[in-house]
């Protein structure tokens, strides 16, 4: 059975949310304020379980989530859902979207090509996009879209968000 420590969970979350970047052990350690040795041990454990994969380019070894592994895919969904913050939002009026992710300033609603939503939330910028539009923006490294994924909490539709990330990863 797979169990994750808090630090392993943090590294996994970091890899999922920063999927557009090439990340080395040193990058991850610096940005999470972890020791490089600790990150090395975590990545080796996750690599042994086929949850992350290392790719050697030149002299660098870069790590990413292995989305070919179903367990890794499910763990990616879990880390996107997890938050210690309480979100006070009426989710019922958002249910016509296939996914919703919110950070402090933005609410991203993922819709199909037919659905239109008119949602207004005080002090929150509501962004309504199709899956293809999000993928296109992420490929262009749109700062708002990347920020929502890095800092946001998935309210529902975590599988859809993971699918979007998977589609982006295969095209980077």
C-alpha positions, -999 to 999 in steps of 0.1 A, spaced: 0 0 0 12 35 -8 14 61 19 28 96 16 45 118 42 36 155 43 69 163 25 63 136 -2 28 151 -7 43 186 -10 68 175 -36 41 157 -56 18 187 -54 47 210 -65 54 187 -95 17 186 -106 11 224 -102 44 233 -119 41 209 -148 52 234 -174 87 238 -159 117 215 -161 124 207 -125 156 194 -109 161 182 -74 178 215 -66 149 236 -81 124 217 -61 144 218 -29 150 256 -31 114 265 -39 99 242 -12 126 251 14 136 214 17 170 199 17 183 186 -16 190 153 0 154 151 13 140 158 -21 164 133 -37 151 106 -13 115 115 -20 119 115 -57 138 82 -57 110 66 -36 83 80 -60 103 70 -90 107 34 -77 69 33 -75 66 47 -110 47 78 -98 74 103 -111 98 99 -139 133 114 -143 145 125 -177 181 132 -184 188 161 -207 225 170 -210 239 171 -175 205 177 -159 180 153 -145 145 166 -146 115 152 -128 78 151 -136 47 132 -127 43 100 -147 8 104 -161 11 70 -178 7 55 -143 -30 55 -131 -19 58 -94 1 89 -103 -29 103 -121 -51 97 -91 -26 112 -68 -24 143 -91 -62 147 -86 -59 143 -49 -32 170 -45 -53 194 -66 -82 189 -43 -63 193 -11 -64 226 8 -62 237 44 -82 268 35 -120 269 38 -138 279 7 -171 295 13 -188 293 -20 -222 281 -33 -210 254 -56 -245 245 -68 -247 275 -92 -214 263 -108 -225 227 -115 -231 234 -153 -193 236 -156 -174 203 -158 -147 216 -135 -140 245 -112 -107 257 -96 -104 288 -74 -75 308 -61 -77 340 -40 -86 362 -70 -99 340 -98 -124 313 -104 -118 291 -135 -148 273 -148 -142 246 -175 -172 242 -199 -179 223 -231 -183 241 -264 -220 246 -259 -225 256 -223 -225 292 -213 -224 304 -178 -232 337 -163 -216 336 -128 -207 366 -107 -189 365 -74 -179 396 -55 -141 403 -55 -134 373 -77 -126 373 -114 -147 345 -130 -130 330 -160 -150 306 -182 -130 286 -208 -133 254 -227 -108 226 -223 -91 235 -256 -89 272 -247 -72 263 -214 -47 239 -231 -39 266 -257 -34 292 -229 -12 269 -209 9 260 -240 14 298 -244 23 299 -207 -4 324 -199 4 338 -165 -32 340 -152 -39 304 -162 -6 291 -147 -13 311 -115 -47 296 -111 -33 261 -115 -3 267 -92 -22 283 -63 -58 271 -69 -80 246 -52 -101 223 -73 -137 225 -62 -149 197 -85 -139 181 -117 -104 171 -106 -102 144 -132 -109 170 -160 -82 193 -146 -57 163 -145 -67 155 -181 -60 191 -192 -26 189 -175 -19 155 -192 -28 169 -226 -5 199 -220 24 177 -208 23 156 -239 27 187 -260 55 205 -241 
